[in-house]
Amino acid sequence: MSSGGKSGGKAGGDSSVIVSALPHGTLAAMFALPKARKLEIAIGISTAFFVVEIVVGFRQNSLVLIADAFHVVSDLVGFVVALIAFRLADRKHGVPANYSFGFQRAPVTGAFFNGAFLAALGFSIVLQAIERLIKPEEVTEPLLVLIVGAVGLGLNILSALVVHDHGGHGHSHGGSTSSHGSHTHSPVAGDEGQPSSTGDIELSSLPDKHADHQHTKLQEVFEKKSYDLGLLGAMVHLFGDAINNLFVIIAAAVIWKTGFSRMDGIASLLVGISILATSIPLMWRSARLLLEAAPEEMSLAGIEEDIAALPGVKAVHEIHIFSLTQTKHIASLHVSVNFSSLHDFTHVARSIRECLHAWGIHGGVSIQPELVADDVQSVVLGTAEETAAGIRQRCQIPCAKASCDENACC
């Protein structure tokens, strides 16, 4: 951990030197570039440096430099995947009709394969490093390896500055998605259907029906999570490269000064471990979205409990919450209501939308109302032997045949 802190300090110092060396306004112009353009610049930098590293690594017999060079190859693959993903996600026309969400998940899919490629690379480097530890080989010119590592560190810092998403990564710049301490609701619903003059409804002005809900405990979680997994994947590559460059520099310096040849294998092993440590979390975050898991910040049970407590709602079932992208969440649910509240279901639906909005779900909400009699009898199924509580916990509008149950999604 201490080495990470030192590297962070060194990185910060080097980055300030790079920034001051750039022409006035150049860095600001880079920050203002579109995401795809940033990736194109990073691809150019990585391609040039890969050629240098691979040539020097093989000529000087340095496994740690060769490992870092192949990590740069993974960068190129990752950047290209991310670039293609962004191009697809930005497409407004020509999207196949069967892709109802378009290519909005393309960056997430790219990030997953980005992480998988890195994980495989890291495992391979670990195996080669172990072999190098058992059978050490001499690095012929460690000083040249050190110089290449230092240049690589500077280029990776520059690439990280260019690729870094300054638009909403871990910061609040005013345009928040939802501030759950004293957040506002969209004009979809007021309790009496009366939007304010500004088009928003303050949560504090809503009736007490939301006062005890669990969503009131959220503290701007979604603002802090508004990073982009596509750019995050690229940032993971660059961060890993910077760490690897430090290992290259340290290993080359030790071999240069002491002649301890096994240091090359030790540094290579650390490079492989660092790659695994950065790639596995990226794969996990991407996989959660692809598997349509509910966002970690949301409690599925809490959402169901909050909605079930709303006036007019008898029960909630078949509730599904998942994320289309990192910032776009989708909800579908079945709501049981009685006869008396059916004509007021619009108000019930508005209350549900208010609740989901407070949890950070702002679009893609599907609410299916189901009639449930106040007595034991179900008006749809007519199963008098079932209790009312049992009826309210099952779907009142099932598929046409009972044999379809095995094909149900839940």
Secondary structure, DSSP 8 states (H G I E B T S, - for coil): -HHHHHHHHHHHHHHHHHHHHS-TTHHHHHHTS-HHHHHHHHHHHHHHHHHHHHHHHHHHT-HHHHHHHHHHHHHHHHHHHHHHHHHHHT--SS--TT-TTTTTTHHHHHHHHHHHHHHHHHHHHHHHHHHHHHS----S-HHHHHHHHHHHHHHHHHHHHHHS-TTTSS---S--S--SSS-EE-TT--TTS---TTS-EEGGGS-GGGTT-GGGG--SHHHHT---HHHHHHHHHHHHHHHHHHHHHHHHHHHHHH--THHHHHHHHHHHHHHHHHHHHHHHHHHHHHTT---TTS-HHHHHHHHHTSTT--EEEEEEEEESSSS-EEEEEEEEE-HHHHTTHHHHHHHHHHHHHHTT--S-EEEEEEE--SSS--TTT--TTS-HHHHHTS-SS--SSGGGGGG---
